[in-house]
């Protein structure tokens, strides 16, 4: 993971994960499941044919770090994991 994505506790923020590097040789993305402890997961929107999925997060606490995880299910029966560091930061 790289630098954390900062989210103001009073705001919600869409976070997009890209699975296109897994989509080779006809493999497609068939679904994505998100998980995180301590944040609220909102609306999820998928662009599966282009290998992307977005989740809206909210409910951060100032100064608290979170780990947002996404598990993508692939048409070949495997899965791919992605993660993002999230930091609650009041502006």
C-alpha positions as CSV (number, residue, x, y, z in Angstrom):
1,X,0.0,0.0,0.0
2,X,1.1,3.5,-0.6
3,X,0.3,6.8,1.2
4,X,-3.1,6.7,2.9
5,X,-6.2,8.2,1.4
6,X,-7.4,10.9,3.7
7,X,-11.1,11.3,4.5
8,X,-12.6,14.1,6.6
9,X,-14.8,12.5,9.3
10,X,-17.7,14.7,8.1
11,X,-17.5,13.5,4.5
12,X,-18.0,10.4,2.4
13,X,-15.5,9.4,-0.2
14,X,-15.7,7.0,-3.2
15,X,-12.7,4.7,-3.5
16,X,-12.1,2.7,-6.8
17,X,-10.1,-0.5,-7.1
18,X,-8.7,-1.7,-10.4
19,X,-8.4,-5.3,-11.3
20,X,-7.5,-5.0,-14.9
21,X,-4.0,-6.5,-14.4
22,X,-5.8,-9.8,-13.6
23,X,-7.9,-9.7,-16.7
24,X,-5.6,-11.5,-19.2
25,X,-6.3,-14.3,-21.6
26,X,-10.0,-13.9,-21.5
27,X,-10.4,-13.8,-17.7
28,X,-13.1,-11.5,-16.5
29,X,-14.1,-9.9,-13.2
30,X,-17.4,-11.4,-12.0
31,X,-17.8,-9.6,-8.6
32,X,-16.1,-7.7,-5.8
33,X,-16.6,-7.8,-2.0
34,X,-15.4,-5.0,0.2
35,X,-14.5,-5.1,3.9
36,X,-13.2,-2.7,6.5
37,X,-13.4,-2.5,10.3
38,X,-14.5,0.9,11.7
39,X,-15.8,2.6,8.6
40,X,-19.3,2.6,7.0
41,X,-19.5,1.1,3.6
42,X,-22.0,2.8,1.4
43,X,-23.1,2.4,-2.2
44,X,-21.0,0.0,-4.4
45,X,-20.9,0.5,-8.2
46,X,-19.2,-2.0,-10.5
47,X,-17.8,-1.7,-13.9
48,X,-16.9,-5.3,-14.1
49,X,-16.3,-5.4,-17.9
50,X,-13.6,-2.8,-17.4
51,X,-12.2,-4.4,-14.2
52,X,-13.2,-1.7,-11.7
53,X,-15.3,-1.4,-8.6
54,X,-16.1,1.6,-6.5
55,X,-17.3,1.8,-2.9
56,X,-18.3,4.9,-0.9
57,X,-16.9,5.0,2.6
58,X,-17.7,7.3,5.5
59,X,-17.7,7.4,9.3
60,X,-14.0,8.0,9.8
61,X,-12.5,9.2,13.1
62,X,-9.8,11.9,13.0
63,X,-6.4,10.4,13.4
64,X,-7.5,6.8,13.0
65,X,-6.0,4.5,10.3
66,X,-8.1,1.9,8.5
67,X,-7.5,-0.8,5.9
68,X,-10.1,-1.1,3.2
69,X,-9.9,-4.4,1.4
70,X,-11.5,-5.6,-1.9
71,X,-11.6,-9.2,-3.1
72,X,-12.4,-9.6,-6.7
73,X,-13.8,-12.9,-8.0
74,X,-12.5,-13.9,-11.4
75,X,-14.0,-16.1,-14.1
76,X,-11.2,-18.6,-13.9
77,X,-12.2,-19.5,-10.3
78,X,-9.4,-17.5,-8.6
79,X,-9.6,-14.3,-6.6
80,X,-7.5,-11.1,-6.5
81,X,-7.0,-9.0,-3.4
82,X,-6.5,-5.2,-3.3
83,X,-6.2,-2.9,-0.3
84,X,-6.0,0.8,0.5
85,X,-4.9,2.6,3.6
86,X,-7.4,5.1,4.8
87,X,-6.7,7.9,7.3
88,X,-9.4,9.9,9.1
89,X,-8.2,13.5,8.9
90,X,-10.3,16.6,9.8
91,X,-9.6,19.5,7.5
